Amino acid sequence: MTMKRREFLTKSLAGLGGLVAGERLLFGGYIRSTYDPYARVPLGNTGLMASRIALGTGMHGYQRSSNQTRMGAEKFKQLIRDSYDRGVRLFDMADLYGSHPYLIPALEGVPRENFLITSKIWFRDGGLPEKERLDADVVVARFLEELNTDYIDTVHMHCVVSPTWPMELRRQMDILESLKKQGVIRAHGVSCHTLPALKAAAEEPWVDVVNTRINAYGVKMDDTPDKVAPVLQKLQQAGKGIVGMKLVGEGQFREEPDRRARSIDFVLNNGLADSMAVGFEQISEVDDFAQAVDKTVKT
């Protein structure tokens, strides 16, 4: 007797008790319904495709130094290369961190179009050895030399806190827009460090991409998750790319896999970030985070 297709599928599905959570049968093959940690995802409406996991390079970054640069050139470059070999395609850098010179040597032989670079302009007092704060075109020209690249994918104004930052930083924003038209940078945006600044970013047409602090616990964030999440959803609806930071609470959840997993689930299943930048210091931390992403079931 010939078994009808619907009957066959019903009997087949009934026998799949051994499948791991997060998988289903469709058209005779298994399709994961979890998140691919290294999938290339759209960064808002920029046209840029970022890896879901990004390598942050500014753990405790200040005065052009960070935990990553302080590990020494060879160890840092190995971390970059190993991360790339895993599938990381977005590298989050900044003038404040001093991480520019390490990237391209670490990725020797890799075509430039295969990865994205984010950098950030520090415009505030303190933070850098020199007191002067030069215009964005001068600063970006230096960035290009330090990075040994012809273009930077995304350039942010770093650590905006004022609710009126779009008015206060308009001159630098206009310069960055000009650089974008010239192809020197591909997108521009801000790294936000207060909720009012984040709300202003959601309303500002100039913003292409935002770096924002987000996790499930409010640790090292601009406010509580229930207040930050709606603003991030508004940014998403406006077509702005979002790179989430502090997913591990600036290292506080490093040894707490359950809290780390909950934060990843909170961010991904609420659509709060396109990519997640974490200041990994060992390749094992990249692997652990990727495994947690891979186990996060889509809801």
Backbone hydrogen bonds in HBPLUS format (Angstrom, degrees):
<---DONOR---> <-ACCEPTOR-->    atom                        ^
c    i                          cat <-CA-CA->   ^        H-A-AA   ^      H-
h    n   atom  resd res      DA  || num        DHA   H-A  angle D-A-AA Bond
n    s   type  num  typ     dist DA aas  dist angle  dist       angle   num
A0008-PHE N   A0004-LYS O   2.88 MM   4  6.15 154.4  1.94 154.4 162.7     1
A0009-LEU N   A0005-ARG O   2.94 MM   4  6.23 161.6  1.98 153.8 157.7     2
A0010-THR N   A0006-ARG O   2.96 MM   4  6.16 157.3  2.02 146.4 152.9     3
A0011-LYS N   A0007-GLU O   2.98 MM   4  6.20 164.1  2.00 150.5 154.0     4
A0012-SER N   A0008-PHE O   2.87 MM   4  6.02 156.0  1.93 148.5 156.2     5
A0013-LEU N   A0009-LEU O   2.85 MM   4  5.98 166.3  1.87 151.7 155.0     6
A0014-ALA N   A0010-THR O   3.09 MM   4  6.23 149.5  2.19 141.3 149.6     7
A0015-GLY N   A0012-SER O   3.06 MM   3  5.36 142.2  2.21 103.5 114.3     8
A0016-LEU N   A0013-LEU O   3.21 MM   3  5.38 160.3  2.25 115.6 114.7     9
A0019-LEU N   A0016-LEU O   3.08 MM   3  5.69 171.5  2.09 121.7 124.2    10
A0033-SER N   A0022-GLY O   2.63 MM  11  5.03 156.4  1.68 177.0 169.8    11
A0031-ILE N   A0024-ARG O   3.22 MM   7  5.87 162.0  2.25 162.0 167.4    12
A0026-LEU N   A0029-GLY O   2.98 MM   3  5.51 165.7  2.00 154.8 159.3    13
A0029-GLY N   A0026-LEU O   3.07 MM   3  5.51 168.4  2.08 116.9 120.7    14
A0298-LYS N   A0033-SER O   2.89 MM 265  5.83 168.3  1.90 156.9 160.5    15
A0039-ALA N   A0036-ASP O   3.29 MM   3  5.29 172.6  2.29 109.7 111.0    16
A0052-ARG N   A0039-ALA O   2.93 MM  13  5.70 134.1  2.15 152.0 166.2    17
A0041-VAL N   A0050-ALA O   2.66 MM   9  5.34 166.7  1.67 161.1 160.2    18
A0050-ALA N   A0041-VAL O   2.84 MM   9  5.34 146.8  1.95 166.3 155.9    19
A0043-LEU N   A0048-LEU O   2.87 MM   5  5.50 155.4  1.93 162.8 160.3    20
A0046-THR N   A0043-LEU O   3.27 MM   3  6.00 164.1  2.30 135.3 138.7    21
A0045-ASN N   A0239-GLY O   2.84 MM 194  5.21 141.8  1.98 154.5 143.5    22
A0276-MET N   A0052-ARG O   2.79 MM 224  6.08 151.8  1.87 146.9 154.2    23
A0054-ALA N   A0276-MET O   2.83 MM 222  5.64 166.9  1.84 139.5 136.0    24
A0278-VAL N   A0054-ALA O   3.26 MM 224  6.49 160.7  2.30 147.1 143.5    25
A0055-LEU N   A0090-LEU O   3.03 MM  35  6.50 154.9  2.10 164.0 164.5    26
A0092-ASP N   A0055-LEU O   2.93 MM  37  6.02 160.8  1.97 146.6 152.9    27
A0056-GLY N   A0278-VAL O   2.81 MM 222  4.87 165.2  1.83 124.8 122.2    28
A0057-THR N   A0092-ASP O   3.14 MM  35  6.11 134.1  2.36 161.7 166.5    29
A0061-GLY N   A0058-GLY O   2.91 MM   3  4.52 132.2  2.14 134.8 120.0    30
A0067-ASN N   A0059-MET O   2.81 MM   8  5.33 170.0  1.82 157.1 160.6    31
A0062-TYR N   A0065-SER O   2.80 MM   3  5.41 153.5  1.87 153.7 162.8    32
A0065-SER N   A0062-TYR O   3.04 MM   3  5.41 123.0  2.38 108.4 121.9    33
A0063-GLN N   A0127-GLY O   2.83 MM  64  5.23 137.0  2.02 149.7 156.0    34
A0064-ARG N   A0096-LEU O   2.77 MM  32  4.64 124.5  2.07 128.4 134.5    35
A0070-ARG N   A0066-SER O   2.81 MM   4  5.92 155.6  1.87 155.4 163.4    36
A0071-MET N   A0068-GLN O   3.32 MM   3  5.51 154.0  2.39 100.7 108.1    37
A0072-GLY N   A0069-THR O   3.20 MM   3  5.80 165.2  2.22 114.8 119.2    38
A0076-PHE N   A0072-GLY O   2.95 MM   4  6.05 163.4  1.98 159.9 165.5    39
A0077-LYS N   A0073-ALA O   2.86 MM   4  5.98 167.0  1.88 154.3 158.3    40
A0078-GLN N   A0074-GLU O   2.96 MM   4  6.07 150.2  2.05 140.9 149.4    41
A0079-LEU N   A0075-LYS O   2.96 MM   4  6.20 150.7  2.05 143.3 150.9    42
A0080-ILE N   A0076-PHE O   2.99 MM   4  6.34 158.3  2.04 152.4 158.0    43
A0081-ARG N   A0077-LYS O   2.93 MM   4  6.16 167.5  1.95 150.6 153.8    44
A0082-ASP N   A0078-GLN O   2.81 MM   4  5.91 166.9  1.83 151.6 155.9    45
A0083-SER N   A0079-LEU O   2.92 MM   4  5.98 153.3  2.00 143.1 150.8    46
A0084-TYR N   A0080-ILE O   2.93 MM   4  6.22 157.7  1.98 149.8 156.0    47
A0085-ASP N   A0081-ARG O   2.86 MM   4  6.13 162.7  1.89 152.9 157.9    48
A0086-ARG N   A0082-ASP O   3.01 MM   4  6.25 134.7  2.22 138.1 149.5    49
A0086-ARG N   A0083-SER O   3.16 MM   3  5.11 129.2  2.43  93.2 106.6    50
A0087-GLY N   A0083-SER O   3.16 MM   4  6.49 140.4  2.33 141.7 151.9    51
A0088-VAL N   A0083-SER O   3.00 MM   5  5.46 161.5  2.03 146.8 140.7    52
A0087-GLY N   A0084-TYR O   2.93 MM   3  5.10 125.4  2.24 100.5 115.2    53
A0116-LEU N   A0089-ARG O   2.69 MM  27  5.97 163.0  1.72 153.2 158.7    54
A0091-PHE N   A0116-LEU O   3.01 MM  25  6.28 159.4  2.06 149.6 154.7    55
A0118-THR N   A0091-PHE O   3.06 MM  27  6.24 168.7  2.07 157.6 155.7    56
A0093-MET N   A0118-THR O   2.75 MM  25  5.66 159.3  1.79 143.4 149.9    57
A0097-TYR N   A0094-ALA O   3.14 MM   3  5.31 136.3  2.34  99.2 110.3    58
A0095-ASP N   A0120-LYS O   3.27 MM  25  6.15 176.7  2.27 152.9 153.2    59
A0098-GLY N   A0095-ASP O   3.28 MM   3  5.47 138.5  2.46 102.7 113.1    60
A0102-TYR N   A0099-SER O   3.34 MM   3  5.95 157.8  2.39 120.9 126.8    61
A0106-ALA N   A0102-TYR O   3.22 MM   4  6.22 147.1  2.33 141.4 150.5    62
A0106-ALA N   A0103-LEU O   3.02 MM   3  5.23 119.8  2.40 101.7 117.0    63
A0107-LEU N   A0103-LEU O   3.06 MM   4  6.36 138.1  2.24 146.6 159.1    64
A0107-LEU N   A0104-ILE O   3.04 MM   3  4.99 126.6  2.33  96.6 110.9    65
A0110-VAL N   A0107-LEU O   2.93 MM   3  5.49 162.5  1.96 142.7 144.4    66
A0114-ASN N   A0111-PRO O   2.93 MM   3  5.56 164.0  1.96 122.3 127.2    67
A0115-PHE N   A0112-ARG O   3.45 MM   3  6.23 172.4  2.46 123.7 123.2    68
A0154-THR N   A0117-ILE O   3.12 MM  37  6.50 153.2  2.19 156.7 157.3    69
A0119-SER N   A0154-THR O   2.94 MM  35  6.43 156.4  2.00 158.5 165.3    70
A0156-HIS N   A0119-SER O   2.90 MM  37  6.35 155.6  1.96 145.5 153.2    71
A0121-ILE N   A0156-HIS O   2.76 MM  35  6.15 163.6  1.78 163.7 165.4    72
A0158-HIS N   A0121-ILE O   2.90 MM  37  5.38 170.0  1.91 148.9 147.8    73
A0138-VAL N   A0135-ASP O   3.11 MM   3  5.62 124.1  2.43 111.3 123.9    74
A0139-VAL N   A0135-ASP O   3.11 MM   4  6.40 162.9  2.14 154.0 159.4    75
A0140-VAL N   A0136-ALA O   2.82 MM   4  5.89 165.9  1.84 151.4 155.4    76
A0141-ALA N   A0137-ASP O   3.11 MM   4  6.15 150.9  2.20 135.6 143.2    77
A0142-ARG N   A0138-VAL O   3.24 MM   4  6.56 151.2  2.33 142.5 149.2    78
A0143-PHE N   A0139-VAL O   2.93 MM   4  6.30 156.2  1.99 149.0 156.4    79
A0144-LEU N   A0140-VAL O   2.92 MM   4  6.20 157.7  1.97 154.1 158.2    80
A0145-GLU N   A0141-ALA O   3.32 MM   4  6.61 152.3  2.40 140.4 146.8    81
A0146-GLU N   A0142-ARG O   2.92 MM   4  6.22 165.3  1.94 158.8 162.9    82
A0147-LEU N   A0143-PHE O   2.80 MM   4  5.95 155.1  1.87 155.7 162.6    83
A0148-ASN N   A0144-LEU O   2.85 MM   4  5.69 118.4  2.23 131.6 146.3    84
A0149-THR N   A0144-LEU O   3.23 MM   5  5.43 156.6  2.29 143.4 150.4    85
A0148-ASN N   A0145-GLU O   3.20 MM   3  4.93 139.3  2.38  91.1 102.8    86
A0152-ILE N   A0184-VAL O   3.02 MM  32  6.54 151.2  2.10 148.4 155.9    87
A0186-ARG N   A0152-ILE O   3.10 MM  34  6.62 138.3  2.28 148.1 156.1    88
A0187-ALA N   A0153-ASP O   2.89 MM  34  6.08 110.1  2.39 136.6 155.5    89
A0155-VAL N   A0187-ALA O   3.14 MM  32  6.59 152.4  2.22 141.1 145.8    90
A0189-GLY N   A0155-VAL O   3.09 MM  34  6.42 143.1  2.23 143.1 143.5    91
A0157-MET N   A0189-GLY O   2.98 MM  32  6.49 146.6  2.09 139.6 143.4    92
A0191-SER N   A0157-MET O   3.02 MM  34  6.30 154.0  2.09 160.9 155.9    93
A0160-VAL N   A0191-SER O   2.88 MM  31  6.20 153.8  1.94 157.8 164.3    94
A0193-HIS N   A0160-VAL O   2.97 MM  33  5.92 156.6  2.02 169.7 162.5    95
A0165-TRP N   A0162-SER O   3.31 MM   3  5.16 152.7  2.39 110.6 107.3    96
A0167-MET N   A0164-THR O   3.04 MM   3  5.65 139.8  2.21 117.5 127.3    97
A0168-GLU N   A0164-THR O   3.16 MM   4  6.44 164.4  2.18 151.7 156.6    98
A0169-LEU N   A0165-TRP O   2.85 MM   4  5.72 156.2  1.90 156.9 159.5    99
A0173-MET N   A0169-LEU O   2.94 MM   4  6.16 156.5  1.99 156.5 164.2   100
A0174-ASP N   A0170-ARG O   2.86 MM   4  6.06 156.2  1.91 154.2 159.3   101
A0175-ILE N   A0171-ARG O   3.08 MM   4  6.38 152.9  2.15 145.1 152.4   102
A0176-LEU N   A0172-GLN O   2.97 MM   4  6.22 160.9  2.00 149.0 153.6   103
A0177-GLU N   A0173-MET O   2.91 MM   4  6.15 148.5  2.01 144.4 153.6   104
A0178-SER N   A0174-ASP O   3.00 MM   4  6.27 150.5  2.09 143.5 150.9   105
A0179-LEU N   A0175-ILE O   2.97 MM   4  6.33 153.3  2.04 148.3 155.8   106
A0180-LYS N   A0176-LEU O   2.90 MM   4  6.13 146.0  2.02 143.0 152.4   107
A0181-LYS N   A0177-GLU O   3.06 MM   4  6.37 153.4  2.13 145.6 151.8   108
A0182-GLN N   A0178-SER O   3.08 MM   4  6.37 138.9  2.26 140.2 151.6   109
A0184-VAL N   A0179-LEU O   2.96 MM   5  5.25 140.5  2.12 162.5 158.0   110
A0183-GLY N   A0180-LYS O   3.04 MM   3  5.06 151.5  2.13 100.6 109.6   111
A0208-ASP N   A0188-HIS O   2.88 MM  20  5.53 153.8  1.95 154.2 162.8   112
A0209-VAL N   A0188-HIS O   3.35 MM  21  6.30 146.5  2.47 128.4 134.5   113
A0190-VAL N   A0209-VAL O   3.25 MM  19  6.84 140.7  2.41 152.2 160.9   114
A0211-ASN N   A0190-VAL O   2.95 MM  21  6.39 160.1  1.99 149.1 155.1   115
A0192-CYS N   A0211-ASN O   3.00 MM  19  6.30 155.3  2.07 174.2 169.6   116
A0198-LEU N   A0194-THR O   3.07 MM   4  6.31 151.6  2.16 143.4 151.5   117
A0199-LYS N   A0195-LEU O   2.88 MM   4  6.16 156.0  1.94 155.6 161.9   118
A0200-ALA N   A0196-PRO O   3.01 MM   4  6.24 150.6  2.09 142.2 150.0   119
A0201-ALA N   A0197-ALA O   3.02 MM   4  6.31 146.0  2.14 141.7 150.8   120
A0202-ALA N   A0198-LEU O   3.14 MM   4  6.49 144.4  2.27 143.8 152.6   121
A0203-GLU N   A0200-ALA O   3.12 MM   3  5.24 137.6  2.30  98.7 110.3   122
A0204-GLU N   A0200-ALA O   3.09 MM   4  6.19 120.7  2.46 141.2 156.7   123
A0204-GLU N   A0201-ALA O   3.33 MM   3  5.11 146.3  2.45  94.0 103.3   124
A0207-VAL N   A0204-GLU O   3.20 MM   3  5.87 152.2  2.28 118.5 124.7   125
A0241-GLY N   A0208-ASP O   2.83 MM  33  6.20 155.4  1.89 158.9 153.3   126
A0210-VAL N   A0241-GLY O   2.85 MM  31  6.19 152.2  1.93 144.8 151.4   127
A0243-VAL N   A0210-VAL O   2.86 MM  33  6.22 165.6  1.88 160.4 163.3   128
A0212-THR N   A0243-VAL O   3.00 MM  31  6.34 159.3  2.04 155.5 160.2   129
A0245-MET N   A0212-THR O   2.63 MM  33  5.67 144.7  1.75 157.2 158.5   130
A0214-ILE N   A0245-MET O   2.86 MM  31  5.97 168.2  1.88 160.1 156.9   131
A0227-LYS N   A0224-THR O   2.96 MM   3  5.48 148.2  2.07 115.4 124.9   132
A0228-VAL N   A0224-THR O   3.05 MM   4  6.31 153.5  2.12 154.1 162.5   133
A0229-ALA N   A0225-PRO O   2.88 MM   4  5.70 169.9  1.89 151.6 154.8   134
A0231-VAL N   A0228-VAL O   3.04 MM   3  5.46 125.6  2.35 110.3 124.2   135
A0232-LEU N   A0228-VAL O   3.12 MM   4  6.46 155.0  2.18 154.4 162.2   136
A0233-GLN N   A0229-ALA O   2.95 MM   4  6.23 154.9  2.01 155.3 162.7   137
A0234-LYS N   A0230-PRO O   3.01 MM   4  6.19 142.4  2.15 135.3 145.2   138
A0235-LEU N   A0231-VAL O   2.94 MM   4  6.29 148.8  2.04 144.4 153.0   139
A0236-GLN N   A0232-LEU O   2.94 MM   4  6.25 156.9  1.99 147.6 153.5   140
A0237-GLN N   A0233-GLN O   2.98 MM   4  6.21 159.7  2.02 143.8 149.1   141
A0238-ALA N   A0234-LYS O   3.04 MM   4  6.25 135.1  2.25 139.1 150.7   142
A0238-ALA N   A0235-LEU O   3.13 MM   3  5.09 129.3  2.40  93.9 107.5   143
A0240-LYS N   A0235-LEU O   3.10 MM   5  5.49 161.4  2.14 158.4 152.5   144
A0239-GLY N   A0236-GLN O   2.91 MM   3  5.19 159.5  1.95 110.8 116.5   145
A0274-ASP N   A0242-ILE O   2.86 MM  32  5.42 157.4  1.91 138.3 145.4   146
A0275-SER N   A0242-ILE O   3.31 MM  33  6.74 162.3  2.35 153.3 158.6   147
A0244-GLY N   A0275-SER O   2.81 MM  31  6.24 155.5  1.87 164.5 159.7   148
A0277-ALA N   A0244-GLY O   2.83 MM  33  6.00 154.2  1.89 165.7 171.6   149
A0249-GLY N   A0246-LYS O   2.95 MM   3  4.64 162.0  1.98 105.5 106.0   150
A0251-GLY N   A0248-VAL O   3.06 MM   3  5.27 116.2  2.48 100.7 115.5   151
A0253-PHE N   A0248-VAL O   3.02 MM   5  5.01 166.4  2.04 142.3 140.2   152
A0252-GLN N   A0249-GLY O   3.18 MM   3  5.02 164.0  2.20 101.2 105.8   153
A0254-ARG N   A0251-GLY O   3.13 MM   3  5.04 163.6  2.16 108.7 111.3   154
A0256-GLU N   A0253-PHE O   2.93 MM   3  4.78 165.3  1.95 109.7 112.4   155
A0260-ARG N   A0256-GLU O   3.06 MM   4  6.28 163.5  2.09 158.6 163.9   156
A0261-ALA N   A0257-PRO O   2.88 MM   4  5.95 158.9  1.93 143.6 149.4   157
A0262-ARG N   A0258-ASP O   2.98 MM   4  6.18 153.3  2.05 142.8 150.1   158
A0263-SER N   A0259-ARG O   3.03 MM   4  6.26 155.1  2.09 146.7 152.7   159
A0264-ILE N   A0260-ARG O   3.04 MM   4  6.34 160.3  2.08 151.6 156.6   160
A0265-ASP N   A0261-ALA O   2.95 MM   4  6.16 164.3  1.98 150.6 154.9   161
A0266-PHE N   A0262-ARG O   2.87 MM   4  6.02 159.2  1.91 147.2 153.3   162
A0267-VAL N   A0263-SER O   2.96 MM   4  6.16 160.7  2.00 151.1 155.3   163
A0268-LEU N   A0264-ILE O   2.93 MM   4  6.03 174.5  1.93 158.0 159.7   164
A0269-ASN N   A0265-ASP O   2.95 MM   4  5.71 160.0  1.99 145.0 151.4   165
A0272-LEU N   A0267-VAL O   2.95 MM   5  5.01 173.5  1.95 156.0 155.7   166
A0271-GLY N   A0268-LEU O   3.21 MM   3  5.21 162.6  2.24 103.4 107.8   167
A0280-PHE N   A0278-VAL O   2.87 MM   2  5.61 138.1  2.04 103.4  91.3   168
A0285-GLU N   A0282-GLN O   2.99 MM   3  5.41 137.5  2.17 106.8 117.8   169
A0287-ASP N   A0283-ILE O   3.02 MM   4  6.36 160.7  2.05 150.5 155.1   170
A0288-ASP N   A0284-SER O   2.90 MM   4  6.11 156.4  1.96 144.2 150.5   171
A0289-PHE N   A0285-GLU O   3.00 MM   4  6.09 162.6  2.03 144.2 148.9   172
A0290-ALA N   A0286-VAL O   2.87 MM   4  6.03 163.3  1.90 152.7 158.0   173
A0291-GLN N   A0287-ASP O   2.92 MM   4  6.07 153.7  1.99 145.2 152.3   174
A0292-ALA N   A0288-ASP O   3.06 MM   4  6.32 149.8  2.15 142.6 150.4   175
A0293-VAL N   A0289-PHE O   2.94 MM   4  6.29 154.2  2.01 151.3 158.5   176
A0294-ASP N   A0290-ALA O   2.88 MM   4  6.08 160.1  1.92 149.3 154.9   177
A0295-LYS N   A0291-GLN O   3.08 MM   4  6.29 130.1  2.34 137.0 149.0   178
A0295-LYS N   A0292-ALA O   3.26 MM   3  5.19 135.4  2.48  91.9 103.7   179
A0296-THR N   A0293-VAL O   3.03 MM   3  5.18 157.9  2.08 107.0 114.1   180
